[in-house]
Amino acid sequence: MKTSKMCAIFSNQHEYSRLKPLTDERALSTLYFAGKYRLMDFALSSIVNADINHVYTLISQEKVRSYLDHLGGGKEWGLDTIGSYEYLDFYQNLMRRRSRGENYFDDVIFFLKTCKMPYTVFIGNKMAANFDLKAILHFHQSNDNRITPVFKRVEKDNLAPDDHTFVLSDNDVVTEQREAIELTSEGSFNLSANVYVMNTDWLIHELEKAQKSGASYDVSERLAALAVKEKANAYEYTGYLRNIHDIPSYYQANLDMLEKDKRDSLLYGNQKIITRIRNEVGTYYDKESDVKNTLISTGCTVKGEIKNSIVSRRVNFAKDSVAKNAVIMANCKIKSGADVEYAILDKNVVIEKGVTVKGKPDSPVVIKKGSVISKDFVLD
């Protein structure tokens, strides 16, 4: 019987200027999602649900504080237990070593050799999805692949310009890969989910070859090219997936969670999504409050009207306040008579009495962390 033992490389490479100001002080991985979660919870949960406790994490050193603030000691994901092994490295280190002509993949190769796991999973940081890595490994073994890429059929609006898409044969063999920015046709595309399952010995060999030839330090780019070279059988992911790369995609992914089928597919399937535990009181609903089709986290006080919105922890809605089609992060205050519609409020935002903040369905207003809004902010 083949083993199911894997280690993981969790890549936090992707950062997008089109997500600013939400990512001015935090990594994309640590953006709030569906109230109480962060985007990194999906990759980490996929990893630990596959019984993986050896994790090598790559992240930008500029945003590492926000990542570590949420991860803590890794207790919720079981990464603090005896026998687990965490390794944190920075993409900037790879860049510096490569520019100096050094072996820039030596640390990840050392990790892979130390773990001694026969299989390795590589997973990125920007997909809101719930991957069953054990099922992908079984597919990988059944097809006797060296590398198995995961793809999702999506429409063009679910693509970022730097995404990889695959051209597949009738039996889902990867024959070509293209960057999304090169695509001119309409229709559906085979988006690389930036998830790969590989034979570890083969991966070590390919990384050693790559650094000897001075190839790109971008592991994801390298793996997409290798999937083509190997003519790998690709695994189709059919669950919910939203590709987070700009403000509209982030906003829509959150509001998707108001639809039961999408919410159940992502958050309440066979695989639990794990997040950091906060011991807080429940949310208080005043008898005059009016709440419909909204996800509200713990510790909130609700005395106003909320509809079609996502609300994080410890948000205060005063009497006669209104929030519709909004994504509201932790510790915000919506004061009496304030009206918030088609908006994203970052942490610690205060909307003063009687103030209107209103965007558009395809262009929500984004209020920066810690802002106090005392004048109307309405998009024309």
GIZI-V716488 format. One record per residue. N is the residue number from 1. RES is the residue in one small letter. SS is DSSP state (2 for helix, 1 for strand, 0 for the rest). OMEGA is omega in radians with two decimals (none if undefined). Layout:
n/res/ss/omega
N/RES/SS/OMEGA
N/RES/SS/OMEGA
This chain:
n/res/ss/omega
1/m/0/-3.10
2/k/0/-3.14
3/t/0/3.09
4/s/0/-3.05
5/k/0/-3.13
6/m/1/2.85
7/c/1/-3.03
8/a/1/2.93
9/i/1/-3.13
10/f/1/-3.04
11/s/1/3.07
12/n/1/-3.05
13/q/0/-2.95
14/h/0/3.00
15/e/0/-3.06
16/y/0/3.10
17/s/2/-3.12
18/r/2/3.02
19/l/2/3.07
20/k/0/0.15
21/p/0/-3.09
22/l/0/-3.10
23/t/0/3.07
24/d/0/-3.05
25/e/0/-3.12
26/r/0/3.05
27/a/0/3.04
28/l/2/-3.11
29/s/2/-3.03
30/t/2/3.02
31/l/0/3.06
32/y/1/3.10
33/f/1/3.11
34/a/0/3.04
35/g/0/-2.99
36/k/0/-3.08
37/y/1/2.92
38/r/1/-3.09
39/l/0/-3.13
40/m/2/-3.14
41/d/2/-3.07
42/f/2/3.10
43/a/2/-3.12
44/l/2/3.12
45/s/2/3.07
46/s/2/3.14
47/i/2/-3.05
48/v/2/3.06
49/n/2/3.06
50/a/0/3.11
51/d/0/3.09
52/i/0/3.07
53/n/0/3.00
54/h/1/-2.98
55/v/1/3.03
56/y/1/-3.06
57/t/1/3.04
58/l/1/-3.11
59/i/1/3.03
60/s/0/-3.10
61/q/2/3.13
62/e/2/-3.05
63/k/2/-3.00
64/v/2/-3.08
65/r/2/-3.12
66/s/2/3.12
67/y/2/-3.10
68/l/2/3.09
69/d/2/-3.14
70/h/2/-3.12
71/l/2/-3.06
72/g/0/3.09
73/g/0/3.14
74/g/0/-3.05
75/k/2/-3.07
76/e/2/-3.11
77/w/2/3.12
78/g/0/-3.10
79/l/0/3.10
80/d/0/-3.08
81/t/0/3.09
82/i/0/-3.14
83/g/0/3.08
84/s/0/-3.06
85/y/1/3.09
86/e/1/3.11
87/y/1/-3.13
88/l/1/3.12
89/d/1/-3.08
90/f/1/3.06
91/y/2/3.12
92/q/2/3.09
93/n/2/3.11
94/l/2/-3.13
95/m/2/-3.12
96/r/2/-3.13
97/r/2/3.14
98/r/2/-3.13
99/s/2/3.12
100/r/0/3.14
101/g/0/3.14
102/e/0/3.12
103/n/0/-2.94
104/y/0/3.10
105/f/0/-3.05
106/d/2/-3.11
107/d/2/3.13
108/v/2/3.08
109/i/2/3.08
110/f/2/3.10
111/f/2/-3.10
112/l/2/3.13
113/k/2/-3.14
114/t/2/-3.13
115/c/2/-3.14
116/k/0/3.07
117/m/0/-3.09
118/p/0/-3.10
119/y/1/3.13
120/t/1/3.01
121/v/1/3.01
122/f/1/-3.11
123/i/1/-3.13
124/g/0/-2.91
125/n/0/-2.95
126/k/0/3.12
127/m/1/2.97
128/a/1/-3.05
129/a/1/-3.10
130/n/0/-3.02
131/f/0/3.03
132/d/0/-3.04
133/l/2/3.07
134/k/2/3.11
135/a/2/3.12
136/i/2/3.09
137/l/2/3.12
138/h/2/3.08
139/f/2/3.13
140/h/2/-3.13
141/q/2/-3.10
142/s/2/-3.13
143/n/0/3.13
144/d/0/3.13
145/n/0/2.89
146/r/0/3.11
147/i/1/3.10
148/t/1/3.07
149/p/1/3.09
150/v/1/3.13
151/f/1/3.08
152/k/1/3.08
153/r/1/-3.08
154/v/1/3.01
155/e/1/-3.02
156/k/2/-3.12
157/d/2/3.10
158/n/2/-3.13
159/l/0/2.93
160/a/0/-3.08
161/p/0/-3.08
162/d/0/3.11
163/d/0/3.01
164/h/1/3.00
165/t/1/-3.10
166/f/1/2.89
167/v/1/-3.03
168/l/1/3.01
169/s/0/-3.11
170/d/0/3.13
171/n/0/3.03
172/d/0/2.97
173/v/1/-3.12
174/v/1/3.14
175/t/1/-3.09
176/e/1/3.01
177/q/1/-3.10
178/r/1/3.01
179/e/1/-3.07
180/a/2/-3.11
181/i/2/-3.12
182/e/2/-3.04
183/l/0/3.14
184/t/0/-3.12
185/s/0/3.06
186/e/0/3.14
187/g/0/-3.12
188/s/1/-3.09
189/f/1/3.14
190/n/1/-3.10
191/l/1/2.97
192/s/1/3.12
193/a/1/-3.10
194/n/1/3.05
195/v/1/-3.14
196/y/1/2.97
197/v/1/-3.01
198/m/1/2.92
199/n/1/-3.01
200/t/2/3.14
201/d/2/3.11
202/w/2/3.14
203/l/2/3.10
204/i/2/3.14
205/h/2/-3.11
206/e/2/3.09
207/l/2/3.08
208/e/2/3.09
209/k/2/-3.08
210/a/2/-3.09
211/q/2/3.06
212/k/2/-3.12
213/s/2/-3.14
214/g/0/3.14
215/a/0/-3.12
216/s/0/3.06
217/y/0/-3.13
218/d/0/-3.06
219/v/2/-3.13
220/s/2/3.11
221/e/2/3.13
222/r/2/-3.10
223/l/2/3.09
224/a/2/3.11
225/a/2/3.14
226/l/2/3.09
227/a/2/3.08
228/v/2/-3.12
229/k/2/-3.10
230/e/0/-3.04
231/k/0/-3.02
232/a/0/2.96
233/n/1/-3.09
234/a/0/3.14
235/y/1/-3.14
236/e/1/3.04
237/y/0/-3.03
238/t/0/3.13
239/g/0/3.12
240/y/0/3.05
241/l/1/2.99
242/r/1/-3.06
243/n/1/-3.04
244/i/0/-3.10
245/h/0/3.08
246/d/0/-3.08
247/i/2/3.14
248/p/2/-3.13
249/s/2/3.09
250/y/2/3.14
251/y/2/-3.09
252/q/2/3.11
253/a/2/3.10
254/n/2/-3.12
255/l/2/3.03
256/d/2/-3.08
257/m/0/3.03
258/l/0/3.08
259/e/0/-2.99
260/k/2/-3.09
261/d/2/-3.14
262/k/2/3.13
263/r/2/3.14
264/d/2/-3.13
265/s/2/-3.06
266/l/2/-2.94
267/l/2/-2.97
268/y/0/3.08
269/g/0/-3.14
270/n/0/-3.11
271/q/0/-3.10
272/k/0/3.00
273/i/0/-3.04
274/i/0/3.06
275/t/0/-3.13
276/r/0/-3.07
277/i/0/3.03
278/r/0/3.12
279/n/0/-3.08
280/e/0/3.06
281/v/0/3.09
282/g/0/3.12
283/t/0/3.12
284/y/1/3.08
285/y/1/3.08
286/d/0/-3.10
287/k/0/3.13
288/e/0/3.12
289/s/0/-3.13
290/d/1/-3.06
291/v/1/3.14
292/k/1/3.02
293/n/0/-3.05
294/t/0/2.99
295/l/1/-3.11
296/i/1/3.14
297/s/0/-3.06
298/t/0/2.99
299/g/0/-3.11
300/c/0/3.00
301/t/1/-3.03
302/v/1/3.08
303/k/0/-3.09
304/g/0/-3.10
305/e/1/3.09
306/i/1/3.13
307/k/1/3.03
308/n/0/-3.05
309/s/0/3.07
310/i/1/-3.02
311/v/1/3.11
312/s/0/-3.01
313/r/0/2.96
314/r/0/3.07
315/v/0/-3.10
316/n/1/3.08
317/f/1/-3.11
318/a/0/3.11
319/k/0/3.13
320/d/0/3.02
321/s/0/-3.13
322/v/1/3.01
323/a/1/-3.14
324/k/1/3.09
325/n/1/-3.06
326/a/1/2.99
327/v/1/-3.00
328/i/1/-3.09
329/m/0/-2.92
330/a/0/2.97
331/n/0/3.08
332/c/0/3.09
333/k/1/3.10
334/i/1/-2.99
335/k/0/-3.04
336/s/0/3.10
337/g/0/3.11
338/a/0/-3.09
339/d/1/-3.11
340/v/1/-3.13
341/e/1/3.14
342/y/1/-3.05
343/a/1/2.98
344/i/1/3.08
345/l/1/3.09
346/d/0/-3.07
347/k/0/2.96
348/n/0/3.09
349/v/0/3.07
350/v/1/3.02
351/i/1/-3.03
352/e/0/-3.07
353/k/0/3.03
354/g/0/-3.09
355/v/0/3.08
356/t/1/3.02
357/v/1/-3.00
358/k/1/3.05
359/g/0/3.12
360/k/1/-3.11
361/p/0/-3.12
362/d/0/-3.13
363/s/1/-3.10
364/p/0/3.01
365/v/1/3.08
366/v/1/3.11
367/i/1/-3.03
368/k/0/3.13
369/k/0/3.05
370/g/0/-3.11
371/s/0/3.00
372/v/1/-3.04
373/i/1/-3.09
374/s/0/3.08
375/k/0/-3.13
376/d/0/3.13
377/f/1/-3.03
378/v/1/3.07
379/l/0/3.12
380/d/0/none
